[in-house]
Amino acid sequence: MSFQSMYRERKREAADAVRLVQDGDTIVVPIAAGEPPALLHALSQQRREFRDVTVFQMLPLHQPDYFDPATTEHVRHSSPFLGAPNRRGVHEGWIDVVPAHFSEVPRLIRRGLVPSDVVFAHASPMNEDGMLAVGLSPDYTMAAIEKARTVLLEVNPRVPFAHGPCRVHISKVTAVVENDEPLIEIPPTAIGEAERAIAGYVGELVPDGATLQIGIGAIPDAVVQQLATKRDLGIHTEMFGDGILSLLEAGVATNRRKNRHPGVTIATFALGSHRLYDYLDDNPTVQMHPVDVTNDPVLAGQNDRLHSINGSLQVDLIGQCGSESLAHRPYSGTGGQFDFVRAANRSEDGRSFIVLPSTAKGGTISRIAPTLAPGTHVTTSKNDVDHVVTEYGVARLRGRTARQRAEALIAIAHPDFRAELTEAAEQLRLV
């Protein structure tokens, strides 16, 4: 049978494909732009026909109708990383959180600790060899496809046919659903004075030839703007976004000096503009890999001069970083921050930067705190934190005493809070 015949045999309407889900199944859905809207809509429409179905997905960007507290006995959502669509459900108790490092999610799936009975994923059109690419987010999707009984791919001509180990043969696919609606895009983030100041400090410390991991948000986007004069930067990251695209197009990032995958940009999910997705299509200079490759601290740390840049919500005076919760209330997730902090620590001449504005809530709260708020989820430990950067400067913590750390962090806190922090540090016997 030809590949085209196999494809036609598997073609379904979304409503029919979703009926392949069985009671008690766990459906694994890719991160962000990899999520397939037609399949999720069909599942939402039919959710009352199922019982005890779980949808496992990091960082959803849409809000499907199955996000419904009244129907969780039918279909319930669980996630290792929250965004606006699923945060409220976690706070109200009808969406579940799965604590995990991003790099370890494929291993959890392979070991059956996170079940994978069914996969819903966005995919590119099939090529002449019968391959479809899930290049928008191979992350944990490839491991889930290996384990799944049923693989449902939503084929969209706008999904790039990416390079790297992100392809699935039609013989491994249970059903395909065709859809051509526009892919989700994210607009540029607003960059203020504090973000520009932080980015300036980080940019000064990134040398020519550094390999970069850049997280999500206004500060990482601002950092990219500070790197225009650098040479031969490399990219080994988790998210491939428009900031990184600008470095590649300008010739600032060449990947020539990377130890692993020289000459090639490495990422595990793509999220940005249509221009970004078009750049990714059939481009051999960008490879999309599973997250247990991109975020593995041992593998990523084999790149010399690895510099990781990630945000946090709060840092205490010994350097503990609370990057994923507001006190006990989950806000995002561990993601890949700790993966890349560890990788940068392993890297020859590597550095990691935890970046954050000095205050929150209109300047009424200091993000540099004597201790983390009770219940805060610690993302990066005091033993691993390297540099902390605010708009007031850089605190280098790695290898320093608790007293030296407290002094350095107070020095980069907002001036309005430094006396208060010093008094608290004295009471804690840190200074």
C-alpha positions as CSV (number, residue, x, y, z in Angstrom):
1,M,0.0,0.0,0.0
2,S,1.4,3.4,-0.9
3,F,1.9,6.1,1.8
4,Q,-0.8,8.2,0.2
5,S,-3.2,5.3,0.4
6,M,-2.3,4.8,4.1
7,Y,-3.0,8.4,4.7
8,R,-6.4,8.4,3.0
9,E,-7.3,5.3,4.9
10,R,-6.6,7.1,8.2
11,K,-8.4,10.3,7.3
12,R,-11.3,11.2,9.7
13,E,-13.4,14.0,10.8
14,A,-12.4,15.3,14.2
15,A,-15.6,14.1,15.9
16,D,-15.0,10.6,14.6
17,A,-11.3,10.5,15.5
18,V,-12.1,11.5,19.1
19,R,-14.4,8.5,19.5
20,L,-11.3,6.3,19.5
21,V,-10.6,7.6,23.0
22,Q,-11.7,5.1,25.7
23,D,-12.9,5.6,29.3
24,G,-10.0,5.9,31.7
25,D,-7.5,7.0,29.0
26,T,-4.8,9.7,29.5
27,I,-4.5,11.9,26.4
28,V,-1.1,13.6,26.0
29,V,-1.2,17.0,24.2
30,P,1.9,18.9,23.2
31,I,2.9,22.3,24.6
32,A,1.7,25.7,23.2
33,A,1.4,25.9,19.4
34,G,1.7,22.1,19.2
35,E,-1.8,21.7,20.6
36,P,-4.4,20.7,18.0
37,P,-7.5,22.9,18.2
38,A,-9.9,20.9,16.1
39,L,-9.3,17.7,18.2
40,L,-9.6,19.5,21.5
41,H,-12.8,21.2,20.4
42,A,-14.2,17.8,19.4
43,L,-13.2,16.3,22.7
44,S,-14.9,19.2,24.5
45,Q,-18.1,18.7,22.5
46,Q,-18.2,15.0,23.4
47,R,-16.8,15.2,26.9
48,R,-19.9,14.0,28.6
49,E,-19.7,10.7,26.6
50,F,-16.5,9.8,28.4
51,R,-15.6,8.9,32.0
52,D,-12.3,9.3,33.9
53,V,-10.4,10.7,30.9
54,T,-7.3,12.8,31.7
55,V,-5.7,15.3,29.4
56,F,-2.0,15.9,30.2
57,Q,-0.5,19.1,28.7
58,M,2.0,21.7,29.6
59,L,1.3,25.4,28.9
60,P,-2.0,25.3,27.1
61,L,-2.7,28.5,25.0
62,H,-6.3,27.9,24.2
63,Q,-9.1,27.5,26.7
64,P,-11.2,24.5,25.4
65,D,-14.7,23.9,26.8
66,Y,-13.6,20.8,28.6
67,F,-11.9,23.2,31.1
68,D,-15.2,22.9,33.0
69,P,-15.5,22.2,36.8
70,A,-18.9,20.6,36.2
71,T,-17.6,17.8,33.9
72,T,-14.3,16.8,35.5
73,E,-15.6,13.3,36.2
74,H,-15.7,13.0,32.4
75,V,-12.6,14.8,31.3
76,R,-10.1,16.3,33.7
77,H,-7.0,18.4,32.9
78,S,-3.5,18.0,34.5
79,S,-0.4,20.0,33.8
80,P,3.3,20.4,34.9
81,F,3.2,24.1,33.7
82,L,0.4,26.6,34.0
83,G,-0.7,29.5,31.8
84,A,-3.6,31.8,31.8
85,P,-6.1,29.2,30.5
86,N,-5.6,26.6,33.3
87,R,-4.4,28.7,36.2
88,R,-7.8,29.4,37.7
89,G,-8.8,25.8,37.6
90,V,-5.7,24.8,39.6
91,H,-6.5,27.5,42.2
92,E,-10.1,26.3,42.5
93,G,-9.1,22.6,42.7
94,W,-10.6,21.1,39.5
95,I,-7.3,21.1,37.5
96,D,-4.3,19.1,38.7
97,V,-0.7,20.0,38.9
98,V,2.1,17.5,38.1
99,P,5.4,18.7,39.6
100,A,8.2,17.8,37.2
101,H,11.3,19.2,35.6
102,F,10.6,19.7,31.9
103,S,13.6,17.5,30.9
104,E,12.2,14.5,32.9
105,V,8.7,14.4,31.4
106,P,9.6,12.0,28.6
107,R,11.2,9.7,31.2
108,L,8.0,9.8,33.3
109,I,6.0,8.8,30.2
110,R,8.3,6.0,29.2
111,R,8.2,4.6,32.7
112,G,4.5,4.8,32.8
113,L,4.5,7.2,35.7
114,V,2.6,9.6,33.4
115,P,0.3,7.4,31.3
116,S,0.1,7.9,27.5
117,D,-2.8,6.0,26.0
118,V,-3.7,8.6,23.3
119,V,-1.8,11.5,21.7
120,F,-3.5,14.5,20.1
121,A,-0.9,16.6,18.2
122,H,-0.5,19.2,15.5
123,A,1.5,17.9,12.5
124,S,2.8,19.0,9.2
125,P,1.5,17.6,5.9
126,M,3.1,14.2,5.0
127,N,6.1,14.1,2.7
128,E,6.8,11.6,-0.1
129,D,8.5,9.2,2.4
130,G,5.3,9.0,4.6
131,M,6.7,11.2,7.3
132,L,4.8,13.9,9.2
133,A,6.6,16.4,11.5
134,V,5.4,17.4,15.0
135,G,8.1,20.1,14.9
136,L,6.2,22.7,16.8
137,S,6.7,20.7,20.0
138,P,8.4,17.3,19.9
139,D,9.3,18.0,23.6
140,Y,7.5,15.1,25.4
141,T,5.3,14.4,22.4
142,M,7.7,11.9,20.8
143,A,8.0,9.8,24.0
144,A,4.2,9.9,24.2
145,I,3.8,8.7,20.6
146,E,6.1,5.8,21.4
147,K,3.9,4.6,24.2
148,A,0.5,5.4,23.0
149,R,-2.2,3.0,21.8
150,T,-3.8,5.6,19.6
151,V,-2.1,8.5,17.8
152,L,-4.3,11.2,16.4
153,L,-2.6,13.9,14.3
154,E,-4.2,17.2,13.2
155,V,-2.6,17.9,9.9
156,N,-2.3,21.6,9.1
157,P,-0.4,23.0,6.0
158,R,0.7,25.9,8.2
159,V,2.7,23.6,10.5
160,P,6.3,23.5,9.5
161,F,8.0,20.3,8.3
162,A,10.8,20.7,10.7
163,H,14.2,18.9,10.8
164,G,15.5,16.8,13.7
165,P,14.0,13.8,15.5
166,C,10.5,15.2,15.4
167,R,8.9,13.1,12.6
168,V,6.3,10.3,12.7
169,H,5.7,7.8,9.9
170,I,2.1,7.4,8.7
171,S,2.2,3.7,9.7
172,K,2.4,4.8,13.3
173,V,-0.6,7.1,13.1
174,T,-4.1,5.8,14.0
175,A,-6.0,8.7,12.4
176,V,-5.4,12.1,10.7
177,V,-7.7,15.1,10.9
178,E,-7.2,18.0,8.5
179,N,-7.5,21.6,9.5
180,D,-6.0,24.8,8.0
181,E,-6.9,27.4,10.6
182,P,-4.1,29.9,11.4
183,L,-1.5,28.8,14.0
184,I,-1.6,30.6,17.3
185,E,0.9,33.6,17.5
186,I,2.2,35.5,20.4
187,P,2.8,39.3,20.1
188,P,6.0,40.9,21.2
189,T,6.2,41.6,24.9
190,A,6.2,45.1,26.3
191,I,9.6,46.1,27.5
192,G,10.0,48.8,30.1
193,E,12.9,50.6,31.7
194,A,13.5,48.0,34.3
195,E,13.7,45.2,31.7
196,R,16.1,47.2,29.6
197,A,18.3,47.9,32.5
198,I,18.4,44.2,33.5
199,A,19.1,43.2,29.9
200,G,22.0,45.7,29.8
201,Y,23.7,44.1,32.7
202,V,23.2,40.6,31.3
203,G,24.3,41.6,27.8
204,E,27.6,42.9,29.1
205,L,28.4,39.5,30.7
206,V,27.6,37.4,27.6
207,P,30.9,36.9,25.6
208,D,31.3,36.3,21.9
209,G,31.0,32.6,21.2
210,A,28.5,31.9,24.1
211,T,25.8,29.4,23.7
212,L,22.4,30.7,24.8
213,Q,19.3,29.4,26.5
214,I,16.7,32.1,26.7
215,G,13.5,31.8,28.6
216,I,10.1,33.4,28.0
217,G,9.1,36.9,28.9
218,A,9.9,40.6,28.6
219,I,13.4,40.4,30.1
220,P,14.7,37.6,27.9
221,D,13.3,39.5,24.9
222,A,15.1,42.6,26.1
223,V,18.4,40.7,26.5
224,V,18.2,39.6,22.8
225,Q,18.2,43.3,21.8
226,Q,21.4,43.8,23.8
227,L,23.3,41.1,21.9
228,A,23.3,42.7,18.4
229,T,27.1,43.4,18.6
230,K,28.1,39.9,19.7
231,R,29.7,37.4,17.4
232,D,29.3,33.7,16.8
233,L,26.6,33.1,19.4
234,G,25.1,29.6,19.6
235,I,21.6,28.5,20.4
236,H,20.8,25.5,22.5
237,T,17.5,26.3,24.1
238,E,14.0,25.0,24.9
239,M,11.9,27.7,23.2
240,F,12.6,28.9,19.6
241,G,11.0,32.3,19.5
242,D,11.2,35.5,17.4
243,G,14.0,36.9,19.5
244,I,16.3,34.0,18.6
245,L,15.1,34.3,15.0
246,S,16.3,37.9,15.0
247,L,19.8,36.8,16.2
248,L,20.0,34.2,13.4
249,E,18.8,36.5,10.7
250,A,21.3,39.2,11.7
251,G,24.2,36.8,11.7
252,V,24.8,37.3,15.4
253,A,24.0,33.6,16.1
254,T,26.0,31.3,13.8
255,N,26.3,28.3,16.1
256,R,29.9,27.8,14.8
257,R,31.5,27.6,18.2
258,K,29.1,25.1,19.8
259,N,30.5,21.8,21.1
260,R,27.3,19.9,20.5
261,H,25.5,20.3,17.1
262,P,27.8,22.9,15.7
263,G,26.2,25.0,13.0
264,V,22.7,24.1,14.1
265,T,20.1,25.8,16.3
266,I,18.6,23.3,18.8
267,A,15.2,23.7,20.5
268,T,12.3,21.6,21.7
269,F,9.3,23.9,21.0
270,A,8.5,26.9,18.7
271,L,6.2,29.7,19.6
272,G,6.0,33.1,18.0
273,S,4.9,34.6,14.7
274,H,4.0,33.1,11.4
275,R,7.4,34.4,10.1
276,L,9.0,32.2,12.7
277,Y,7.0,29.1,11.7
278,D,7.9,29.8,8.0
279,Y,11.6,30.0,8.9
280,L,11.4,26.6,10.6
281,D,9.8,24.9,7.6
282,D,12.3,22.6,5.9
283,N,15.3,24.5,7.4
284,P,18.2,22.1,8.1
285,T,20.0,24.8,10.2
286,V,17.3,24.4,12.9
287,Q,16.6,21.1,14.5
288,M,13.7,20.4,16.9
289,H,14.6,17.7,19.5
290,P,12.8,16.0,22.3
291,V,13.2,17.9,25.6
292,D,15.2,15.1,27.3
293,V,17.9,16.1,24.7
294,T,17.6,19.8,24.7
295,N,17.2,20.2,28.5
296,D,19.4,17.4,29.8
297,P,21.9,19.2,32.0
298,V,24.7,16.8,31.0
299,L,24.1,17.2,27.3
300,A,23.4,20.9,27.3
301,G,26.4,21.5,29.6
302,Q,28.8,20.0,27.1
303,N,28.6,23.3,25.3
304,D,31.3,25.6,26.5
305,R,30.2,29.1,27.7
306,L,26.6,28.1,28.1
307,H,24.6,31.1,29.3
308,S,21.1,30.6,30.6
309,I,18.6,33.4,31.2
310,N,15.4,32.8,33.1
311,G,13.0,34.8,35.2
312,S,11.8,34.5,38.8
313,L,9.1,35.9,40.9
314,Q,11.0,36.1,44.2
315,V,14.6,35.5,45.5
316,D,15.5,35.3,49.2
317,L,18.6,36.5,50.9
318,I,20.5,33.2,50.6
319,G,19.5,32.8,46.9
320,Q,16.6,30.5,46.8
321,C,14.5,31.3,43.8
322,G,10.7,31.0,43.9
323,S,9.9,31.2,40.2
324,E,6.6,29.3,39.9
325,S,4.2,30.2,42.7
326,L,2.8,33.1,44.6
327,A,3.3,31.8,48.1
328,H,1.6,28.4,48.0
329,R,-0.6,29.2,44.9
330,P,0.9,27.7,41.7
331,Y,1.4,30.3,39.0
332,S,3.5,28.6,36.3
333,G,5.7,25.6,36.8
334,T,9.3,24.4,37.1
335,G,9.7,24.2,33.4
336,G,13.3,24.1,32.2
337,Q,14.8,26.7,34.6
338,F,16.5,24.3,36.9
339,D,17.6,22.1,33.9
340,F,19.5,24.9,32.4
341,V,20.9,26.3,35.7
342,R,22.5,23.0,36.3
343,A,23.6,22.8,32.7
344,A,25.3,26.2,32.9
345,N,27.0,25.2,36.2
346,R,28.5,22.2,34.4
347,S,29.5,24.1,31.3
348,E,33.1,25.3,30.9
349,D,32.9,29.1,31.5
350,G,29.1,28.9,31.7
351,R,26.9,31.3,33.6
352,S,23.2,31.2,34.6
353,F,21.2,34.4,35.2
354,I,18.0,34.6,37.3
355,V,16.5,37.9,36.2
356,L,13.7,39.8,37.9
357,P,12.5,43.4,38.5
358,S,13.3,44.6,42.0
359,T,9.7,45.2,42.9
360,A,6.1,44.0,42.2
361,K,2.6,45.5,42.6
362,G,3.5,49.0,41.6
363,G,6.7,49.1,43.7
364,T,4.9,48.1,47.0
365,I,6.6,44.7,47.3
366,S,10.3,43.8,47.1
367,R,11.0,40.8,45.0
368,I,14.3,40.4,47.0
369,A,12.9,39.1,50.3
370,P,14.5,38.1,53.6
371,T,12.9,34.6,53.3
372,L,10.5,33.3,50.6
373,A,6.8,33.7,51.4
374,P,5.4,30.7,53.3
375,G,4.6,27.8,51.0
376,T,6.6,29.2,48.0
377,H,7.7,26.5,45.6
378,V,11.5,26.6,45.3
379,T,12.5,26.3,41.7
380,T,16.3,26.9,41.8
381,S,18.0,26.0,45.1
382,K,20.5,28.1,47.0
383,N,23.2,25.5,46.0
384,D,22.6,26.1,42.3
385,V,21.9,29.7,41.8
386,D,24.6,31.6,40.1
387,H,23.9,35.3,39.1
388,V,20.8,37.2,40.2
389,V,20.1,40.4,38.2
390,T,17.7,43.3,38.9
391,E,17.6,46.8,37.3
392,Y,20.0,47.8,40.1
393,G,22.8,45.4,39.2
394,V,24.2,41.9,39.4
395,A,24.7,39.7,42.4
396,R,27.1,36.9,41.9
397,L,26.2,34.2,44.4
398,R,27.9,30.9,43.4
399,G,30.7,30.1,45.8
400,R,29.9,32.9,48.2
401,T,29.0,32.7,51.9
402,A,25.5,33.3,53.2
403,R,26.7,36.7,54.5
404,Q,28.2,37.7,51.2
405,R,25.0,36.6,49.3
406,A,22.8,38.7,51.6
407,E,24.9,41.8,51.2
408,A,25.1,41.3,47.4
409,L,21.3,40.8,47.1
410,I,20.5,43.8,49.3
411,A,22.7,45.9,47.1
412,I,20.6,45.1,44.0
413,A,17.2,45.5,45.8
414,H,15.1,48.6,45.3
415,P,16.6,51.4,47.4
416,D,13.3,51.8,49.2
417,F,13.6,48.3,50.7
418,R,17.4,48.1,51.5
419,A,17.2,49.3,55.1
420,E,14.3,46.9,55.8
421,L,16.2,44.0,54.2
422,T,19.3,44.9,56.1
423,E,17.4,44.8,59.4
424,A,15.9,41.5,58.5
425,A,19.3,40.1,57.6
426,E,20.6,41.1,61.0
427,Q,17.8,39.4,62.7
428,L,18.4,36.2,60.6
429,R,22.2,36.5,61.6
430,L,23.1,36.7,57.9
431,V,25.0,40.0,58.4
